[in-house]
């Protein structure tokens, strides 16, 4: 490593930079916790950085009770849509990687493009469509929408994952008489666990954090957490302890996933920059 | 065996069909319907807003003409300008900070995993959470503005999200000429590089194009004013805070991309450079950065399309009704779902799609072509 030979004076400069950057990156989290733990009356702009005199945990309890239904909405939506889009993506990826047919690359490209479109370009017909099938304001409308628009990325990740499964493995089971689905079920699927972890973590994070579809297609009963949080924080004359406690609650699930499954999270992130 | 392969390909095609149908309907047919809606008067007549099946009239490109040259749509033009500035600063910030962090981590400090984790965690948050926290941090009387007082300096007084100050202003009427000059300059650059690689024909064509564009800018540009009066647009300083929050969230992502690239740089190359007496600085600027160019491109495309679509961060940070921090993605939402101006909203959506497609389609093509040679 070139760095191993670096002079000691450079090393401490490097650590100074790292510490400074880490401080800047953590500062908003510090402020979030600090503000969430203050008494509403103790929150003032000019005392924003001071530690609370009395630690007030009640904001978390209040945010928890008022956000619980929204968190449940988000959970149902996220689990259902991540699962469905992962399952479909796995089958699609298997076809693109192992049974490409004439023109399949073009189909692949057309599916992939769906990942990049600004959803404003489909929002009006989508709104009309979801309304016309009676799913406006229902969590299942959002499940459908997130499953469909999740297909490009899940297909991409699985396709790139399955390309690395040796063709000889597929061929030998085909020689033994295994058909399309037997090969998938007996050979490909058992090797897919890491792929599923990457895809489900990615989809979970994306869907949990999504806002545009959520704000357009939900009503107060089916609101996911992001919409509820934006409304709470956007209100006039807010006391900031509640939005901060709510922000922490909204962030916790994806943060936990990030902490526990960091490596897989990074793999999903890298897959998002394509490489077909 | 061959027939079996064919059977499986046919089954594969059938398995893909539902997904193809879903993407076909939800992406392509919906884009088509948005495009059509943008060519109608849907929303101009109050009766249409209430009707289940509104009767709309085809009016051609009228909505687009209004957006770019109509008196009442000045807000859209400012939003377009704002997005361009926002994208430029957001990209520059993420690439710079991301690369610096990646180089620091690449030196394998103690606690490497901790630092990596700290720099990347904002990426796991939603833009709404980020926006909520930064909205509090950027309150005019508190948060960041209070920081200088900790070292005895007077508090800052910048109105982060509500500043009305605008810099780098230009007249919208000068835009056609400016675009023509930009085209002329890039064609000239293309001609030079073609000349250097001795492709005469291409150089001549590019040079001719450059001259043509420059000539048009000089002669016809001033006459091509889209508006009958001057209309100034520029960079709204209220965006600075949003850029900071966005970079905070996405710099770690850029770092992760660069780290993946750095781990792919063979150790021999680094050693060879050091043996030949390259300094640390030269090692990075002359050897490693050029090797990372494809990563920089990927990062620019991904960040660029995120930036053009940015909606939730602005919504959460400054609210949907703050004109100084408006972007087209937000304006589309308000125009459509608050103002019931469906056709105009659709037109904004189409313009956003075109902006994104211009950068994404060539990228996807090149990525998928590379894939063939795997």
Interface residues (C-beta under 8 A of the other chain):
Chain A: X1 X2 X3 X4 X5 X6 X10 X14 X15 X17 X18 X21 X22 X24 X25 X26 X28 X29 X31 X32 X35 X44 X45 X46 X48 X49 X88 X91 X92 X94 X95 X96 X98 X99 X100 X101 X104 X105 X107 X108 X109 X110 X111 X112 X113 X114 X116 X117 X118 X119 X120 X121 X122 X123 X124 X125 X126 X127 X129 X145 X148 X149 X151 X152 X155 X163 X174 X175 X179 X180 X181 X205 X208 X209 X210 X211 X212 X215 X216 X226 X229 X230 X233 X234 X240 X243 X244 X246 X247 X250 X251 X254 X255 X257 X258 X259 X262 X265 X266 X269 X270 X272 X273 X274 X275 X276
Chain B: X1 X4 X5 X7 X8 X9 X10 X11 X12 X13 X15 X16 X18 X19 X20 X22 X23 X26 X27 X28 X29 X30 X31 X33 X34 X37 X100 X101 X104 X106 X107 X108 X109 X114 X115 X117 X118 X119 X120 X121 X122 X123 X124 X125 X126 X127 X128 X129 X130 X131 X132 X133 X134 X135 X136 X137 X139 X140 X141 X142 X143 X146 X147 X150 X155 X248 X252 X253 X256 X257 X260 X270 X271 X274 X280 X283 X298 X299 X301 X302 X305 X308 X309 X311 X312 X315 X316 X319 X320 X328 X329 X332 X333 X336 X337 X342 X345 X346 X348 X349 X350 X352 X353 X355 X356 X360 X361 X363 X364 X365 X367 X368 X370 X371 X372 X374
